[in-house]
Amino acid sequence: MISQAQLERASAVYISLEGGLAFIPALSLARRVDLGLIPAQQRQEVCDAVCRAAQAAVQTGAAGAADQRFFRVEVRYEDTQADPVCFEVPEQQAPDGLFEIWRAATR
């Protein structure tokens, strides 16, 4: 779905945590990781987690069945002509580190 090469061109990653029994606005707000402003090692960790998350992605709209929460990940590019890449990952199938990246990201 998304490769390391595509992520090298990315400018930002937006991650939100949605679904569950109750709507909680603070969780569903997309949190931003500005890839141009973080150290190279941290950028690599974020890109690795996004690639692993993309492998666990499900069809859009299928992730939040019943009371399950899911991550919505959107990768945006500096090139305004490039379409963003967006996918959903059930919380239980999310790779290690995605929750920590979401928690540490800017609101």
N, CA, C and O atoms as CSV, one atom per row, in Angstrom:
chain,resi,resn,atom,element,x,y,z
A,1,MET,N,N,0.817,-1.186,0.000
A,1,MET,CA,C,0.000,0.000,0.000
A,1,MET,C,C,0.867,1.259,0.000
A,1,MET,O,O,0.626,2.173,-0.788
A,2,ILE,N,N,1.860,1.314,0.863
A,2,ILE,CA,C,2.771,2.454,0.895
A,2,ILE,C,C,4.172,1.906,1.150
A,2,ILE,O,O,4.360,0.981,1.940
A,3,SER,N,N,5.139,2.488,0.473
A,3,SER,CA,C,6.509,1.988,0.578
A,3,SER,C,C,7.399,3.005,1.290
A,3,SER,O,O,7.024,4.160,1.487
A,4,GLN,N,N,8.578,2.543,1.664
A,4,GLN,CA,C,9.564,3.442,2.276
A,4,GLN,C,C,9.916,4.580,1.319
A,4,GLN,O,O,10.106,5.719,1.746
A,5,ALA,N,N,10.003,4.268,0.023
A,5,ALA,CA,C,10.332,5.302,-0.966
A,5,ALA,C,C,9.268,6.389,-0.979
A,5,ALA,O,O,9.593,7.572,-1.084
A,6,GLN,N,N,8.002,6.002,-0.874
A,6,GLN,CA,C,6.924,6.987,-0.834
A,6,GLN,C,C,7.010,7.821,0.445
A,6,GLN,O,O,6.755,9.025,0.421
A,7,LEU,N,N,7.362,7.190,1.543
A,7,LEU,CA,C,7.450,7.906,2.810
A,7,LEU,C,C,8.622,8.869,2.847
A,7,LEU,O,O,8.582,9.856,3.581
A,8,GLU,N,N,9.658,8.605,2.075
A,8,GLU,CA,C,10.799,9.526,2.022
A,8,GLU,C,C,10.379,10.877,1.447
A,8,GLU,O,O,10.987,11.900,1.761
A,9,ARG,N,N,9.352,10.884,0.614
A,9,ARG,CA,C,8.850,12.129,0.019
A,9,ARG,C,C,7.768,12.790,0.864
A,9,ARG,O,O,7.353,13.911,0.570
A,10,ALA,N,N,7.309,12.110,1.909
A,10,ALA,CA,C,6.210,12.616,2.724
A,10,ALA,C,C,6.648,13.794,3.593
A,10,ALA,O,O,7.791,13.861,4.045
A,11,SER,N,N,5.721,14.712,3.815
A,11,SER,CA,C,6.015,15.851,4.670
A,11,SER,C,C,5.393,15.690,6.062
A,11,SER,O,O,5.925,16.201,7.047
A,12,ALA,N,N,4.271,14.981,6.136
A,12,ALA,CA,C,3.602,14.823,7.430
A,12,ALA,C,C,2.755,13.561,7.455
A,12,ALA,O,O,2.302,13.067,6.423
A,13,VAL,N,N,2.557,13.053,8.670
A,13,VAL,CA,C,1.674,11.911,8.908
A,13,VAL,C,C,0.648,12.372,9.934
A,13,VAL,O,O,1.004,12.931,10.971
A,14,TYR,N,N,-0.623,12.135,9.640
A,14,TYR,CA,C,-1.711,12.444,10.553
A,14,TYR,C,C,-2.295,11.125,11.052
A,14,TYR,O,O,-2.589,10.231,10.259
A,15,ILE,N,N,-2.462,11.009,12.365
A,15,ILE,CA,C,-2.992,9.789,12.962
A,15,ILE,C,C,-4.123,10.169,13.913
A,15,ILE,O,O,-3.966,11.042,14.767
A,16,SER,N,N,-5.258,9.505,13.752
A,16,SER,CA,C,-6.356,9.692,14.698
A,16,SER,C,C,-6.805,8.327,15.192
A,16,SER,O,O,-6.624,7.317,14.511
A,17,LEU,N,N,-7.391,8.306,16.379
A,17,LEU,CA,C,-7.910,7.083,16.978
A,17,LEU,C,C,-9.420,7.254,17.069
A,17,LEU,O,O,-9.906,8.142,17.770
A,18,GLU,N,N,-10.162,6.408,16.364
A,18,GLU,CA,C,-11.607,6.569,16.260
A,18,GLU,C,C,-12.324,5.290,16.638
A,18,GLU,O,O,-11.698,4.255,16.868
A,19,GLY,N,N,-13.649,5.372,16.699
A,19,GLY,CA,C,-14.473,4.211,16.982
A,19,GLY,C,C,-14.680,4.008,18.464
A,19,GLY,O,O,-14.396,4.893,19.271
A,20,GLY,N,N,-15.173,2.849,18.812
A,20,GLY,CA,C,-15.464,2.528,20.197
A,20,GLY,C,C,-16.921,2.787,20.520
A,20,GLY,O,O,-17.693,3.188,19.650
A,21,LEU,N,N,-17.297,2.561,21.756
A,21,LEU,CA,C,-18.691,2.713,22.175
A,21,LEU,C,C,-19.137,4.161,22.232
A,21,LEU,O,O,-20.287,4.467,21.918
A,22,ALA,N,N,-18.253,5.046,22.624
A,22,ALA,CA,C,-18.615,6.454,22.777
A,22,ALA,C,C,-17.724,7.320,21.899
A,22,ALA,O,O,-16.535,7.048,21.734
A,23,PHE,N,N,-18.322,8.374,21.335
A,23,PHE,CA,C,-17.553,9.321,20.545
A,23,PHE,C,C,-16.802,10.243,21.499
A,23,PHE,O,O,-17.405,10.921,22.331
A,24,ILE,N,N,-15.490,10.257,21.367
A,24,ILE,CA,C,-14.658,11.110,22.211
A,24,ILE,C,C,-13.870,12.032,21.282
A,24,ILE,O,O,-12.891,11.603,20.671
A,25,PRO,N,N,-14.290,13.295,21.172
A,25,PRO,CA,C,-13.654,14.208,20.229
A,25,PRO,C,C,-12.142,14.323,20.371
A,25,PRO,O,O,-11.434,14.443,19.371
A,26,ALA,N,N,-11.641,14.288,21.598
A,26,ALA,CA,C,-10.191,14.429,21.804
A,26,ALA,C,C,-9.413,13.300,21.151
A,26,ALA,O,O,-8.284,13.507,20.707
A,27,LEU,N,N,-9.994,12.109,21.085
A,27,LEU,CA,C,-9.309,10.985,20.468
A,27,LEU,C,C,-9.347,11.088,18.947
A,27,LEU,O,O,-8.367,10.779,18.270
A,28,SER,N,N,-10.485,11.525,18.418
A,28,SER,CA,C,-10.640,11.505,16.969
A,28,SER,C,C,-9.934,12.663,16.271
A,28,SER,O,O,-9.809,12.652,15.047
A,29,LEU,N,N,-9.473,13.652,17.014
A,29,LEU,CA,C,-8.711,14.732,16.385
A,29,LEU,C,C,-7.418,14.166,15.808
A,29,LEU,O,O,-6.671,13.466,16.492
A,30,ALA,N,N,-7.171,14.474,14.561
A,30,ALA,CA,C,-5.938,13.989,13.934
A,30,ALA,C,C,-4.734,14.652,14.590
A,30,ALA,O,O,-4.722,15.859,14.830
A,31,ARG,N,N,-3.744,13.853,14.867
A,31,ARG,CA,C,-2.496,14.359,15.443
A,31,ARG,C,C,-1.426,14.310,14.364
A,31,ARG,O,O,-1.344,13.350,13.598
A,32,ARG,N,N,-0.617,15.342,14.311
A,32,ARG,CA,C,0.341,15.516,13.220
A,32,ARG,C,C,1.760,15.208,13.655
A,32,ARG,O,O,2.209,15.624,14.723
A,33,VAL,N,N,2.456,14.469,12.801
A,33,VAL,CA,C,3.892,14.263,12.941
A,33,VAL,C,C,4.514,14.932,11.724
A,33,VAL,O,O,4.370,14.445,10.602
A,34,ASP,N,N,5.201,16.041,11.941
A,34,ASP,CA,C,5.853,16.762,10.852
A,34,ASP,C,C,7.208,16.100,10.599
A,34,ASP,O,O,8.153,16.294,11.363
A,35,LEU,N,N,7.292,15.332,9.544
A,35,LEU,CA,C,8.487,14.531,9.275
A,35,LEU,C,C,9.734,15.365,8.991
A,35,LEU,O,O,10.854,14.882,9.155
A,36,GLY,N,N,9.549,16.595,8.573
A,36,GLY,CA,C,10.691,17.455,8.289
A,36,GLY,C,C,11.313,18.073,9.526
A,36,GLY,O,O,12.417,18.615,9.461
A,37,LEU,N,N,10.623,17.999,10.646
A,37,LEU,CA,C,11.101,18.658,11.862
A,37,LEU,C,C,11.639,17.710,12.929
A,37,LEU,O,O,12.083,18.154,13.988
A,38,ILE,N,N,11.602,16.417,12.657
A,38,ILE,CA,C,12.082,15.464,13.660
A,38,ILE,C,C,13.425,14.875,13.226
A,38,ILE,O,O,13.736,14.858,12.035
A,39,PRO,N,N,14.221,14.392,14.183
A,39,PRO,CA,C,15.525,13.805,13.845
A,39,PRO,C,C,15.370,12.593,12.921
A,39,PRO,O,O,14.323,11.947,12.900
A,40,ALA,N,N,16.405,12.303,12.176
A,40,ALA,CA,C,16.380,11.223,11.174
A,40,ALA,C,C,16.013,9.875,11.788
A,40,ALA,O,O,15.245,9.122,11.190
A,41,GLN,N,N,16.541,9.554,12.965
A,41,GLN,CA,C,16.232,8.272,13.596
A,41,GLN,C,C,14.752,8.188,13.957
A,41,GLN,O,O,14.116,7.157,13.742
A,42,GLN,N,N,14.208,9.265,14.502
A,42,GLN,CA,C,12.789,9.273,14.861
A,42,GLN,C,C,11.912,9.205,13.608
A,42,GLN,O,O,10.877,8.539,13.605
A,43,ARG,N,N,12.333,9.897,12.547
A,43,ARG,CA,C,11.596,9.833,11.282
A,43,ARG,C,C,11.555,8.400,10.766
A,43,ARG,O,O,10.517,7.935,10.296
A,44,GLN,N,N,12.682,7.704,10.854
A,44,GLN,CA,C,12.738,6.312,10.393
A,44,GLN,C,C,11.797,5.429,11.209
A,44,GLN,O,O,11.127,4.557,10.657
A,45,GLU,N,N,11.746,5.653,12.517
A,45,GLU,CA,C,10.846,4.883,13.378
A,45,GLU,C,C,9.387,5.120,12.993
A,45,GLU,O,O,8.598,4.177,12.936
A,46,VAL,N,N,9.030,6.374,12.728
A,46,VAL,CA,C,7.662,6.699,12.311
A,46,VAL,C,C,7.355,6.043,10.972
A,46,VAL,O,O,6.295,5.439,10.808
A,47,CYS,N,N,8.265,6.153,10.018
A,47,CYS,CA,C,8.054,5.561,8.695
A,47,CYS,C,C,7.928,4.041,8.772
A,47,CYS,O,O,7.098,3.454,8.076
A,48,ASP,N,N,8.734,3.405,9.601
A,48,ASP,CA,C,8.645,1.953,9.777
A,48,ASP,C,C,7.283,1.563,10.347
A,48,ASP,O,O,6.667,0.601,9.889
A,49,ALA,N,N,6.818,2.310,11.346
A,49,ALA,CA,C,5.521,2.012,11.959
A,49,ALA,C,C,4.390,2.218,10.961
A,49,ALA,O,O,3.441,1.435,10.936
A,50,VAL,N,N,4.477,3.253,10.144
A,50,VAL,CA,C,3.442,3.513,9.131
A,50,VAL,C,C,3.429,2.402,8.090
A,50,VAL,O,O,2.357,1.964,7.674
A,51,CYS,N,N,4.598,1.939,7.663
A,51,CYS,CA,C,4.661,0.828,6.695
A,51,CYS,C,C,4.054,-0.444,7.282
A,51,CYS,O,O,3.303,-1.143,6.601
A,52,ARG,N,N,4.371,-0.744,8.532
A,52,ARG,CA,C,3.798,-1.932,9.177
A,52,ARG,C,C,2.286,-1.775,9.350
A,52,ARG,O,O,1.537,-2.738,9.182
A,53,ALA,N,N,1.844,-0.574,9.681
A,53,ALA,CA,C,0.407,-0.316,9.830
A,53,ALA,C,C,-0.314,-0.494,8.503
A,53,ALA,O,O,-1.421,-1.031,8.464
A,54,ALA,N,N,0.303,-0.051,7.419
A,54,ALA,CA,C,-0.312,-0.181,6.094
A,54,ALA,C,C,-0.511,-1.643,5.723
A,54,ALA,O,O,-1.473,-1.984,5.034
A,55,GLN,N,N,0.383,-2.502,6.169
A,55,GLN,CA,C,0.249,-3.934,5.889
A,55,GLN,C,C,-0.923,-4.547,6.641
A,55,GLN,O,O,-1.472,-5.562,6.212
A,56,ALA,N,N,-1.316,-3.936,7.769
A,56,ALA,CA,C,-2.436,-4.435,8.560
A,56,ALA,C,C,-3.740,-3.699,8.248
A,56,ALA,O,O,-4.763,-3.947,8.886
A,57,ALA,N,N,-3.702,-2.802,7.274
A,57,ALA,CA,C,-4.874,-1.983,6.948
A,57,ALA,C,C,-6.030,-2.824,6.433
A,57,ALA,O,O,-5.840,-3.868,5.809
A,58,VAL,N,N,-7.226,-2.340,6.711
A,58,VAL,CA,C,-8.445,-2.976,6.228
A,58,VAL,C,C,-9.172,-1.991,5.326
A,58,VAL,O,O,-8.813,-0.815,5.257
A,59,GLN,N,N,-10.180,-2.472,4.646
A,59,GLN,CA,C,-10.957,-1.618,3.753
A,59,GLN,C,C,-11.538,-0.452,4.545
A,59,GLN,O,O,-12.036,-0.644,5.654
A,60,THR,N,N,-11.480,0.745,3.991
A,60,THR,CA,C,-11.995,1.925,4.664
A,60,THR,C,C,-13.455,1.718,5.031
A,60,THR,O,O,-14.265,1.302,4.203
A,61,GLY,N,N,-13.777,2.012,6.281
A,61,GLY,CA,C,-15.132,1.836,6.779
A,61,GLY,C,C,-15.360,0.503,7.463
A,61,GLY,O,O,-16.362,0.336,8.158
A,62,ALA,N,N,-14.464,-0.445,7.288
A,62,ALA,CA,C,-14.634,-1.772,7.887
A,62,ALA,C,C,-13.936,-1.892,9.237
A,62,ALA,O,O,-14.174,-2.856,9.964
A,63,ALA,N,N,-13.094,-0.948,9.580
A,63,ALA,CA,C,-12.277,-1.077,10.786
A,63,ALA,C,C,-13.055,-0.846,12.068
A,63,ALA,O,O,-12.734,-1.459,13.085
A,64,GLY,N,N,-14.062,0.010,12.062
A,64,GLY,CA,C,-14.751,0.380,13.291
A,64,GLY,C,C,-16.000,-0.416,13.568
A,64,GLY,O,O,-16.966,0.131,14.100
A,65,ALA,N,N,-16.015,-1.680,13.230
A,65,ALA,CA,C,-17.199,-2.504,13.468
A,65,ALA,C,C,-17.476,-2.643,14.958
A,65,ALA,O,O,-16.560,-2.802,15.764
A,66,ALA,N,N,-18.749,-2.579,15.307
A,66,ALA,CA,C,-19.216,-2.729,16.686
A,66,ALA,C,C,-18.538,-1.702,17.586
A,66,ALA,O,O,-18.643,-0.499,17.347
A,67,ASP,N,N,-17.852,-2.168,18.607
A,67,ASP,CA,C,-17.246,-1.248,19.560
A,67,ASP,C,C,-15.731,-1.178,19.428
A,67,ASP,O,O,-15.046,-0.773,20.368
A,68,GLN,N,N,-15.214,-1.559,18.300
A,68,GLN,CA,C,-13.761,-1.585,18.107
A,68,GLN,C,C,-13.230,-0.209,17.717
A,68,GLN,O,O,-13.831,0.508,16.916
A,69,ARG,N,N,-12.100,0.136,18.300
A,69,ARG,CA,C,-11.436,1.379,17.915
A,69,ARG,C,C,-10.456,1.075,16.791
A,69,ARG,O,O,-10.011,-0.060,16.623
A,70,PHE,N,N,-10.130,2.106,16.030
A,70,PHE,CA,C,-9.188,1.950,14.930
A,70,PHE,C,C,-8.403,3.230,14.726
A,70,PHE,O,O,-8.844,4.323,15.081
A,71,PHE,N,N,-7.226,3.060,14.144
A,71,PHE,CA,C,-6.393,4.195,13.778
A,71,PHE,C,C,-6.686,4.570,12.331
A,71,PHE,O,O,-6.780,3.700,11.466
A,72,ARG,N,N,-6.828,5.842,12.076
A,72,ARG,CA,C,-6.889,6.355,10.708
A,72,ARG,C,C,-5.554,7.067,10.472
A,72,ARG,O,O,-5.190,7.988,11.203
A,73,VAL,N,N,-4.842,6.629,9.449
A,73,VAL,CA,C,-3.512,7.175,9.141
A,73,VAL,C,C,-3.582,7.849,7.784
A,73,VAL,O,O,-4.081,7.273,6.818
A,74,GLU,N,N,-3.081,9.067,7.718
A,74,GLU,CA,C,-3.024,9.805,6.452
A,74,GLU,C,C,-1.611,10.330,6.257
A,74,GLU,O,O,-1.056,10.989,7.136
A,75,VAL,N,N,-1.039,10.036,5.108
A,75,VAL,CA,C,0.305,10.494,4.772
A,75,VAL,C,C,0.155,11.587,3.724
A,75,VAL,O,O,-0.444,11.368,2.671
A,76,ARG,N,N,0.699,12.761,4.014
A,76,ARG,CA,C,0.614,13.893,3.084
A,76,ARG,C,C,2.000,14.234,2.562
A,76,ARG,O,O,3.016,13.999,3.216
A,77,TYR,N,N,2.003,14.797,1.359
A,77,TYR,CA,C,3.244,15.115,0.663
A,77,TYR,C,C,3.380,16.615,0.456
A,77,TYR,O,O,2.388,17.339,0.359
A,78,GLU,N,N,4.652,17.077,0.389
A,78,GLU,CA,C,4.904,18.499,0.110
A,78,GLU,C,C,4.364,18.888,-1.250
A,78,GLU,O,O,3.846,19.990,-1.432
A,79,ASP,N,N,4.485,17.988,-2.192
A,79,ASP,CA,C,3.984,18.221,-3.540
A,79,ASP,C,C,2.462,18.247,-3.481
A,79,ASP,O,O,1.831,17.217,-3.241
A,80,THR,N,N,1.879,19.399,-3.694
A,80,THR,CA,C,0.428,19.522,-3.586
A,80,THR,C,C,-0.308,18.764,-4.680
A,80,THR,O,O,-1.517,18.557,-4.580
A,81,GLN,N,N,0.396,18.349,-5.714
A,81,GLN,CA,C,-0.223,17.562,-6.781
A,81,GLN,C,C,-0.389,16.096,-6.375
A,81,GLN,O,O,-1.216,15.382,-6.942
A,82,ALA,N,N,0.384,15.658,-5.409
A,82,ALA,CA,C,0.337,14.256,-4.972
A,82,ALA,C,C,-0.834,14.059,-4.014
A,82,ALA,O,O,-1.005,14.814,-3.057
A,83,ASP,N,N,-1.627,13.044,-4.283
A,83,ASP,CA,C,-2.749,12.728,-3.415
A,83,ASP,C,C,-2.242,12.118,-2.103
A,83,ASP,O,O,-1.291,11.336,-2.112
A,84,PRO,N,N,-2.864,12.469,-0.990
A,84,PRO,CA,C,-2.475,11.830,0.270
A,84,PRO,C,C,-2.866,10.356,0.258
A,84,PRO,O,O,-3.796,9.955,-0.442
A,85,VAL,N,N,-2.153,9.563,1.033
A,85,VAL,CA,C,-2.464,8.144,1.195
A,85,VAL,C,C,-3.155,8.004,2.546
A,85,VAL,O,O,-2.628,8.458,3.562
A,86,CYS,N,N,-4.338,7.376,2.564
A,86,CYS,CA,C,-5.109,7.247,3.785
A,86,CYS,C,C,-5.559,5.799,3.953
A,86,CYS,O,O,-5.997,5.162,2.995
A,87,PHE,N,N,-5.446,5.286,5.178
A,87,PHE,CA,C,-5.896,3.921,5.454
A,87,PHE,C,C,-6.278,3.791,6.919
A,87,PHE,O,O,-5.920,4.633,7.743
A,88,GLU,N,N,-7.018,2.714,7.239
A,88,GLU,CA,C,-7.473,2.445,8.592
A,88,GLU,C,C,-6.922,1.116,9.078
A,88,GLU,O,O,-6.810,0.151,8.321
A,89,VAL,N,N,-6.578,1.089,10.371
A,89,VAL,CA,C,-6.015,-0.114,10.991
A,89,VAL,C,C,-6.734,-0.367,12.310
A,89,VAL,O,O,-6.727,0.500,13.184
A,90,PRO,N,N,-7.362,-1.547,12.479
A,90,PRO,CA,C,-7.970,-1.864,13.775
A,90,PRO,C,C,-6.932,-1.761,14.894
A,90,PRO,O,O,-5.778,-2.154,14.721
A,91,GLU,N,N,-7.349,-1.237,16.022
A,91,GLU,CA,C,-6.424,-1.025,17.136
A,91,GLU,C,C,-5.694,-2.312,17.525
A,91,GLU,O,O,-4.504,-2.278,17.838
A,92,GLN,N,N,-6.400,-3.442,17.507
A,92,GLN,CA,C,-5.793,-4.714,17.898
A,92,GLN,C,C,-4.739,-5.184,16.904
A,92,GLN,O,O,-3.866,-5.971,17.269
A,93,GLN,N,N,-4.798,-4.728,15.669
A,93,GLN,CA,C,-3.843,-5.153,14.644
A,93,GLN,C,C,-2.769,-4.109,14.367
A,93,GLN,O,O,-1.895,-4.320,13.526
A,94,ALA,N,N,-2.834,-2.993,15.069
A,94,ALA,CA,C,-1.855,-1.930,14.860
A,94,ALA,C,C,-0.477,-2.390,15.322
A,94,ALA,O,O,-0.362,-3.080,16.335
A,95,PRO,N,N,0.557,-2.019,14.598
A,95,PRO,CA,C,1.914,-2.426,14.978
A,95,PRO,C,C,2.367,-1.731,16.259
A,95,PRO,O,O,1.869,-0.667,16.628
A,96,ASP,N,N,3.314,-2.363,16.913
A,96,ASP,CA,C,3.909,-1.752,18.099
A,96,ASP,C,C,4.434,-0.364,17.722
A,96,ASP,O,O,5.009,-0.172,16.651
A,97,GLY,N,N,4.231,0.560,18.589
A,97,GLY,CA,C,4.760,1.896,18.359
A,97,GLY,C,C,3.762,2.877,17.778
A,97,GLY,O,O,3.923,4.082,17.975
A,98,LEU,N,N,2.729,2.416,17.064
A,98,LEU,CA,C,1.785,3.355,16.446
A,98,LEU,C,C,1.035,4.150,17.514
A,98,LEU,O,O,0.814,5.351,17.358
A,99,PHE,N,N,0.642,3.475,18.605
A,99,PHE,CA,C,-0.052,4.174,19.688
A,99,PHE,C,C,0.858,5.219,20.320
A,99,PHE,O,O,0.415,6.328,20.619
A,100,GLU,N,N,2.126,4.875,20.524
A,100,GLU,CA,C,3.063,5.831,21.122
A,100,GLU,C,C,3.302,7.025,20.207
A,100,GLU,O,O,3.416,8.159,20.672
A,101,ILE,N,N,3.377,6.765,18.912
A,101,ILE,CA,C,3.540,7.872,17.952
A,101,ILE,C,C,2.318,8.769,18.000
A,101,ILE,O,O,2.443,9.993,18.014
A,102,TRP,N,N,1.124,8.162,18.026
A,102,TRP,CA,C,-0.117,8.931,18.100
A,102,TRP,C,C,-0.145,9.781,19.377
A,102,TRP,O,O,-0.492,10.961,19.339
A,103,ARG,N,N,0.221,9.172,20.495
A,103,ARG,CA,C,0.182,9.874,21.780
A,103,ARG,C,C,1.171,11.047,21.808
A,103,ARG,O,O,0.868,12.093,22.382
A,104,ALA,N,N,2.338,10.884,21.201
A,104,ALA,CA,C,3.383,11.911,21.246
A,104,ALA,C,C,3.200,13.005,20.182
A,104,ALA,O,O,3.823,14.063,20.264
A,105,ALA,N,N,2.355,12.748,19.199
A,105,ALA,CA,C,2.200,13.702,18.088
A,105,ALA,C,C,1.488,14.976,18.530
A,105,ALA,O,O,0.806,15.006,19.554
A,106,THR,N,N,1.662,16.014,17.741
A,106,THR,CA,C,1.052,17.318,17.992
A,106,THR,C,C,-0.429,17.287,17.648
A,106,THR,O,O,-0.819,16.741,16.616
A,107,ARG,N,N,-1.244,17.864,18.503
A,107,ARG,CA,C,-2.685,17.958,18.234
A,107,ARG,C,C,-2.990,19.127,17.359
A,107,ARG,O,O,-4.152,19.363,17.028
